[in-house]
Structures are given as C-alpha cells and as structure tokens.
Amino acid sequence: MIFSFANSKIRPAALPMYALLLGAIFSALAPNAAAANPDRRVLIRDITSVEGVRDNMLVGYGLVVGLNRTGDSQQTYFTVQTLANAMQKMGVLISPASVEVKNVAAVFVTASLPPFARPGARLDVTVSSVGDAKSLVGGVLLMSALHGPDGQIYAEAQGPLIMGGYTAGNGLNGKEVNSTTVGAVPNGGIVERDTSVDLHGFKTVSLLLRNPDFTTAKRIADAVNENFSKTVASALDSSRVDVDVADAGAPSVPLLISRVQNLSLSVSTPAKVVVNERTGTIVLGGDVKLSPVSVIHGSLSIQVVTSYAVEPIPGAMGPDWAGAAQGSGTGGRNASGNGAHQQTQGRSEQGPSERGPEGDRLTFVNPTATLVPETSVNVTDLPAQTMRLDEGANVEELVNGLHAIGTTSRDVIAILQTIKAEGGLQAELEVQ
C-alpha cells in the first residue's frame, strides 16, 4: 500500500495529526505483516509440564435428595440400601422393603484435586446419576467422601446441584435440553488432606513435553542454557528436559521454575495429516509438503430406482364377483329375493362381508392383484477433473486445488490416502 501527499496541501500545524494517523495505519497493518511472516515462538510453560506437579482424580458415591419424583425407581436396590444405611447413621432404623425412593437418586461424585491443595481449599465437583433417575433438577447432594487412587479420603462434597439442562412435559409432548442426569456443585468440595509437593527437596527440575519431539526438546535446553549463560539443562529424550537446580544457582525452586517457564522459543511442528472418516474432518499441518503429483477426479453416478405397479391378474374377476356386485346393486337381493342370501351361505369364507340395506349379509370375492416391479437405471458420467501440484506444494495449494475441482470432504480423504500410497504426501497420515 502506497500513500502519497505530493499534491496535497498540509498545514504545518496538522503534521502531528497526520503522523498519528500514519502510526495508526501502520499499526493496523502490522498484524497482517506478522501473519505473512509468522514468528512461531511460544513460552516453555505452554508446551511443557513439571514432573511431580500434577492433578489427582477423586471419586465418591452419594445420594441426591429433594427431587420432584424423578429419582430412582424401586427396582434400583442399591439406592434403597444406601438410603437405609444413611438413615441408620442418623439413628433411624428402617426396612429397605418399605421405602420409596422416587425423590432420591444414587450418584457418583467426581472432582480434580489440583497440585499444592491445602486442607480447607474448595473444589468444584460433578455429580452423575448411577441408577435410572429421570432428572436431578432441584436436588441436593448429601455429604459424600471423595477417594483418591490409593483409597484414602482427600475431600468431602455437599451442596445443591446446578444443572445445565431441563425437561418439560412428558411423552410425545415433552422437550429435553442437554442432560438432566449430570449436574455440578460449584465449590461444593472441601479438601481434607494435604497433598502438596515439597519443591525445596528437588535437585532436578524435569520438564515434560506435551508433544514429544527431539528438536523441540533440544531447543528448550538451548534456550535455558542461553538464559543462564551456562550449561544447566540437557535433553534426555524427546519428551524430557532436566534442569539442574544447584548449577542454576536460583534462590529457590519455584523461582527457578518461573524463570524457565517464561522463556520463549521457536517450535517446529511435525508434518502430519489427521483424517476422521466418521465425521469427514480433515486437519492438515502447515508444514505438510507434497511431491509433484497429478490428481484426476471423476464422478460416475449410477442410480437404480425400482417402483412397483399394482396390476390385477387376468380372470380374477369371475362370475362370483359379478353376482355379488349385482346383488349389491339391487339392494342386496336377486330376482328370486334370496340370491344374496344364497351367496352368503355358499361363499361365507371367501371374502369380506357387509350388511345390505335390508339386513342381509353380502359377501364380495376380491379380485386378486399382484405387484409388478419396474426398474429404471440412470447413469451419469461427468468428465474427469484434473489438478496438478508442483514440487514443494503446500497445504493451501492442495486445498484450493481440490476445492476448485469440486471435491467433497469424503473425496478429499480418499485422495489423500491415494497420494500417501503413491508417495507424494511428505507427512504422516493418521486415520481416526
């Protein structure tokens, strides 16, 4: 874009204003320039995690009460048994056989225990129905213990549920939005056991890559060593980089981790194409390159349509049918006055019968018909579409070319698999 003020008359007093205007214009153009030459630098904390600093899964079992007759049915025995046990702890003895649990539902309670969680910290918990409850709307979770993988109790959960869906009406006139058997209790869990990790005992800080790659691991180690101006980090493999705490000379391990995580580096993503045949989704990385290849795409459509016509069998309308029709047309009687009655006695099981105007039963012998199939074949053979990719073609050129020849996502999947089999796709092809 070129700006020219050769023929314009600008007053000196207005120069600062024009300078600000130009600055705003070039600032607006800066993102486009960056998009043309992207600096793919990321922070280390975005692509790694610290070994030993992790979440822990918690799970528990409990009861949701206060439902509006949408709880578990009487056949859900474990709900009845759980309610009886809970009542027994309250000092009330009841017989499970005499309890109705329409307002009660058995649920699983799950939560994620964050690292360095201290006793008294709050957790968000998720409540999911176990039995055949219709809805948990309006329910309250009773106090439930949350266990860790080792079987120990790490938190307790209790509180009213918040649902993300609702149900209105019933049967064919009902409407359901989202799920009504899964809810959440924000800040409904309380940590009861200290699970924090003592970082001061770390002699080595291990950085674990979320997407293992040898080049990225080496670049992380180089970025850390360059920042400390000495060798304090080393890449052990494609997914782990160790930083020596003593050689780094940091005042504390948390400060060392913070300093390392805020370093930036350039990341190279592997050339990969992910294809999901069930949904027709195709994801291609920007580094995917293709060798010279020609794609010929044609469309041969063959449509076979079979229709059925009803045709009577010749001779099916005999004298019996004619006599019955004549009797029906004369008010149900023939010349002798009892012809229809005689037909009823002689043909009582050969066809449907009706009552005539005078009460006599009339029997009709239906003409036998058959279904005759009529098959038509329509063949549409469109001319083949050709696309050629030169050496070093990228994803954008491939997608634009396939779009130009009118391919669908299913066609693209088949074309990519064929190009990979031919050796023209210089990337890993993953089919899900």
Residue pairs with C-beta under 8 A, 6 or more apart in sequence:
1 29
3 22
3 25
5 18
10 18
39 266
40 266
40 267
41 264
41 265
41 266
41 267
42 264
42 265
42 267
43 261
43 262
43 263
43 264
44 207
44 220
44 223
44 224
44 260
44 261
44 262
44 263
44 264
44 265
45 261
45 262
47 209
47 210
47 211
47 216
47 267
48 207
48 208
48 209
48 210
48 220
48 241
48 261
49 207
49 208
49 210
50 205
50 206
50 207
50 208
50 257
51 205
51 206
51 207
51 208
51 240
52 197
52 202
52 206
53 115
53 116
53 197
54 115
55 112
55 113
55 114
55 115
56 112
56 113
56 148
56 149
56 154
56 195
57 110
57 111
57 112
57 113
57 148
57 149
58 110
58 111
58 112
58 113
58 123
58 146
58 147
58 148
58 154
58 155
58 189
59 108
59 109
59 110
59 111
59 146
59 147
60 108
60 109
60 110
60 144
60 145
60 146
60 147
60 157
61 82
61 106
61 107
61 108
61 109
61 130
61 144
62 106
62 107
62 109
62 127
62 141
62 142
62 143
62 144
62 157
63 79
63 82
63 83
63 86
63 104
63 105
63 106
63 107
63 141
63 142
63 144
64 71
64 104
64 105
64 107
64 127
64 129
64 133
64 136
64 139
64 140
64 141
64 142
64 161
65 103
65 104
65 139
65 140
65 142
66 103
66 138
66 139
66 140
67 102
67 103
67 104
67 105
67 133
67 135
67 136
67 137
67 138
67 139
68 103
68 135
68 137
68 138
69 102
69 103
70 102
70 105
70 133
70 134
70 135
70 136
70 137
71 79
71 101
71 102
71 103
71 104
71 105
71 133
71 134
72 79
72 101
72 102
72 104
72 105
72 106
72 131
72 132
72 133
73 101
73 102
73 131
73 132
74 80
74 100
74 101
75 132
76 101
76 106
76 131
76 132
77 96
78 106
78 130
78 131
79 101
79 104
79 105
79 106
79 130
79 131
80 96
80 99
80 101
81 96
82 106
83 96
83 99
83 101
83 104
84 94
84 95
84 96
84 99
86 142
87 93
87 94
88 94
105 129
105 130
105 131
105 133
105 136
105 139
106 129
106 130
106 131
106 133
107 127
107 128
107 129
107 130
107 136
107 141
108 127
108 128
108 130
109 125
109 126
109 127
109 141
109 144
109 146
109 157
110 125
110 126
110 128
111 123
111 124
111 125
111 126
111 146
111 155
111 157
111 189
112 123
113 123
113 148
113 154
113 155
113 191
113 195
115 195
115 196
115 197
116 195
116 196
116 197
117 123
117 191
117 194
117 195
117 196
118 191
118 194
118 196
119 191
119 192
119 193
119 194
120 190
120 191
121 190
121 191
122 187
122 189
122 190
122 191
123 155
123 157
123 187
123 188
123 189
123 190
123 191
124 184
124 185
124 186
124 187
124 188
124 189
125 141
125 146
125 157
125 184
125 185
125 188
125 189
126 182
126 183
126 184
126 185
127 136
127 141
127 161
127 182
127 183
127 184
127 185
128 181
128 182
129 136
129 181
129 182
133 181
134 167
134 180
134 181
135 167
135 180
135 181
136 161
136 163
136 180
136 181
136 182
136 183
137 161
137 163
137 166
137 167
137 180
137 183
138 161
139 160
139 161
139 183
140 159
140 160
140 161
141 157
141 158
141 159
141 160
141 161
141 185
141 188
142 158
143 156
143 157
143 158
144 156
144 157
144 158
145 153
145 155
145 156
146 153
146 154
146 155
146 156
146 157
146 189
147 153
147 154
148 154
152 193
153 192
153 193
154 191
154 192
154 193
154 195
155 189
155 190
155 191
155 192
155 193
156 189
156 190
156 192
157 185
157 188
157 189
157 190
158 185
158 188
159 185
159 187
159 188
160 185
161 183
161 184
161 185
162 183
162 184
162 185
162 186
163 180
163 183
164 178
164 179
164 182
164 183
164 184
165 176
165 177
165 178
165 179
165 180
166 176
166 177
166 178
166 180
167 174
167 175
167 176
167 177
167 180
168 174
168 175
168 176
169 175
199 252
199 253
199 254
199 257
200 252
200 253
202 245
202 253
203 244
203 245
203 246
204 242
204 243
204 244
204 245
205 242
205 243
205 245
205 253
205 256
205 257
205 260
206 240
206 241
206 242
206 243
207 220
207 240
207 241
207 242
207 243
207 260
208 239
208 240
209 216
209 217
209 220
209 238
209 239
209 240
209 241
211 269
212 237
212 238
212 239
213 238
213 268
213 270
214 235
214 237
214 238
215 268
216 265
216 267
216 268
217 235
217 236
217 237
217 238
217 239
217 240
217 241
218 235
219 265
219 266
219 267
220 233
220 235
220 241
220 265
221 233
221 234
221 235
221 241
222 265
223 263
223 264
223 265
224 232
224 233
224 241
224 243
224 260
224 263
225 231
225 232
225 233
227 259
227 260
227 263
228 248
230 247
231 247
232 243
232 244
232 247
232 248
233 241
233 242
233 243
233 244
233 260
234 241
234 242
235 241
236 242
243 256
243 260
245 253
245 256
248 256
250 256
250 259
268 287
269 285
269 286
269 287
270 285
270 287
270 427
270 428
271 285
271 287
271 288
271 289
271 426
271 427
271 428
272 285
272 288
272 427
272 428
272 429
272 430
273 282
273 283
273 284
273 285
273 288
273 416
273 420
273 425
273 427
273 428
273 429
273 430
274 281
274 282
274 283
274 430
274 432
275 281
275 282
275 283
275 413
275 416
275 417
275 429
275 430
275 431
275 432
276 282
276 431
276 432
277 413
277 431
277 432
278 432
280 408
280 409
280 410
280 413
281 409
282 409
282 412
282 413
282 416
284 395
284 398
284 399
284 427
285 395
285 427
286 394
286 395
287 427
288 394
288 395
288 398
288 425
288 426
288 427
289 392
289 393
289 394
289 426
289 427
290 389
290 392
290 393
290 394
290 398
290 419
290 424
290 425
290 426
291 391
291 423
291 424
291 425
291 426
292 388
292 389
292 390
292 391
292 424
293 388
293 389
293 419
293 422
293 424
294 386
294 387
294 388
294 389
295 386
295 387
295 388
295 389
295 401
295 402
295 405
295 415
295 419
296 384
296 385
296 386
297 384
297 385
297 386
297 387
297 405
297 406
297 407
297 411
297 415
298 381
298 382
298 383
298 384
298 385
299 380
299 381
299 382
300 379
300 380
300 381
300 382
301 378
301 379
301 380
301 381
301 382
302 377
302 378
302 379
302 380
303 377
303 378
303 379
303 380
304 375
304 376
304 377
304 378
305 375
305 376
305 377
305 378
306 373
306 374
306 375
306 376
307 373
307 374
307 375
307 376
308 371
308 372
308 373
308 374
309 371
309 372
309 374
310 369
310 370
310 371
310 372
311 369
311 370
311 372
312 367
312 368
312 369
312 370
313 367
313 368
313 369
313 370
316 367
316 368
316 369
317 367
318 365
320 343
320 347
320 350
320 365
321 364
321 365
321 366
321 367
323 334
323 339
323 343
324 340
324 343
324 347
324 362
324 363
324 364
324 365
325 364
326 334
327 333
327 334
327 339
327 340
327 343
327 356
327 362
328 340
328 356
328 362
328 364
331 356
331 357
331 358
332 340
332 356
332 357
332 358
332 360
332 362
333 339
333 340
333 341
333 356
333 358
333 360
334 340
340 356
340 360
340 361
340 362
341 360
341 361
343 362
343 363
344 353
344 360
344 361
344 362
344 363
347 363
347 365
348 363
350 363
350 365
351 363
351 364
351 365
351 366
352 363
352 364
352 366
353 361
353 362
353 363
353 364
354 361
354 362
354 364
355 361
355 362
356 362
385 405
385 406
386 405
387 401
387 402
387 404
387 405
389 397
389 398
389 401
389 424
402 411
402 412
402 415
407 415
416 425
416 429
417 429
417 431
419 425
420 429
